[in-house]
């Protein structure tokens, strides 16, 4: 079997195999590139509220829990303390609440996972375990093979030896430019 034919077969079959993972990595890469514009893993909800009745600065856990039950959102109480500004800071599952006991005003910061995007980002960062890290490394190796083997598939004026090497050089120059300018 000729090498070009073998490359074409492997390029095609490996390409089919990695298409879904490549799409996941591409999409999560876009989200992670913009992590300074928005949190790609969590939606952050900030809610202001007013409690009814009095709440002492030295409120017990039971008193705090009864206040939390009156909120619109179901929250799971963890613990609380009185900070330096005499505000009650309450730690809840996936967030925190700060209440001014004198005025009864409070603010809740609550995190909620972005469905699908959160999971894609965990896969992209290879942070779900050792086995996935190896799967990810294999996928990256196959992706490198598909990219390099693609250089040698076409013959003629649109092949690597006449047309392709110009585009390959351009593909090297673009990231090199950014490394030189921004490093």
N, C-alpha and C positions, 0 to 999 in steps of 0.2 A: 504494500500500500504506500502510495506517495505521501510525503510529509504534509503537503498542502491539503490533501484530502483528509488526512487524519486530523489536522488542525481545524478544518472546517467542521468535521463531525463533533469533535470535542468542544469547539467554540459554541456550536448550536446547542448541544445537550447541556453543557454547563450553564449557558445563558438562560435556557428554560428553567433550570434548577434554581438559579439565584434571582430570578425576576422579582418575586414577591419580597424577598429580603432586601433587595436593592431599593425597591420602592419604599419600604419601611425606613431604611437608613437614609434615603434621600429626604423624605418628609420630616423625619425627626431631626435630621441635620439642619433643615431650614428653621424648624422651631428652636433648636438649640442655638443657632446663629443669632437669633433675635431675643435671647434671654435677657438682654439689657433693656429691651423695649417692653416686654411683658414676661410674666412668669409662665414658662411653657408647661410646667407640671401641675400647677395649682391655680384655681381661681381664688381671688382674695375678696371676701365680702366684708365690708365695714358698715356696721349698723349702729346708729345712735338710738337711744331709748331713754325713757323716763320711768323710774319705778314709783309705785304708789306706796305710801306709808313711810315710816322712818327706818333707817338702817344705821346702826351704830358703827363707829370705826372699829370697835372690837367685836364685831359680829361673829357668831359661831358658824361652823360649817353647815349646820342644819338651817340657820337663818339664810345663809347664802344660797343653799340649795332651793329653798322656797322662793327666793327672788328669781332664780334661774328658771324655775318651772313656769313663771308668769311670762317668760319671753316667747316670741313667736317660734323661734328655732329650738329644736330639741338639742340640748347640750349635755355633755357628760362632765361633771365636776371632778377635778383632781385635787386641787388645794388652793389656798389663797393666803395673802398677807397684806399688811398695811405698808405702803411704800413711804418714801421721804416726803412726798407732797400730800400726805394724809389721804391718799386715794386707796381704795381696796382693789388690789390686782388679783384676778381670779384666773387660774390656769384651768382650761377646759381641753377636752380632746380636740385636737386640730385647731387650737386657737387660744385666745385670751380675752378677758373682759376687764375693763377698768371702770370703776364706779366711784363717783364723788358722793360720799355718804351724807354730806351736808345738804347738797342740792338734789340728790336723787338722780342725777344724770349719769348715764353710762354709755360706753362705746364697746362694741364687740368686734373683734377681728377674727374672722373664721376662714379657714382654708378648706377648699374642696378640690379633690383630684379632678383633673380634666380627663374625662373618659377617653379611652383609646390613646390619646396623645401621651398621657402619663406612662402607660405600658410601653409604647413605642420608644420613648426616651430612655426608659430603664433598659430595654434591649440594646439600644444604641450605645449607651454608656457601659454595657456589659457588667451591670451591677446586680445581677440576679443569681450569681453563683459561678463556680468554677466550670461546670459542664457547658453553660452557655458561652463562657469566655472562649472555650475551645471551638465550639460551633461557630462563633463569630470570627475566630482566626481562620478557620477553614473557609468560611464565606469570603473573607478578605483575600485569601490566597487564590481562590477560584476567580474572584473579581479581577485580580491582577493578571491571572492567566488569560481571561477573556479579553482584557484590554490589550495585552501584548500580542496574543494570537491574532487579534483583529487587524493588526498592522500588516500581516502577511497573507491575508485571504484574497485580496484583489490583485489582479495582474493588469498590465497595460498602463495607459496614461492616467488613470485614477488610482492606481496602485501606490504602494508605499514608496517605491523607488523613484517615481516621477512627481506625484501630487501629494501623497500622504506625508512625506517627511517634512514638507513645508508647514502643514497643519500641526504635525507633532512638535516641531520646533516652536511654533506659536503657542501651543499648549504648555510648553516648558517655560517660555518667556513670561507669560502672564503671572504665574505664581512667583517666579523669580523676581519680577519687577516689584511686587508687593513686599517680598521679603527684604529687598534692598532698600526700598523707600521707607518702610514702616518699622524696620528693626533697628 
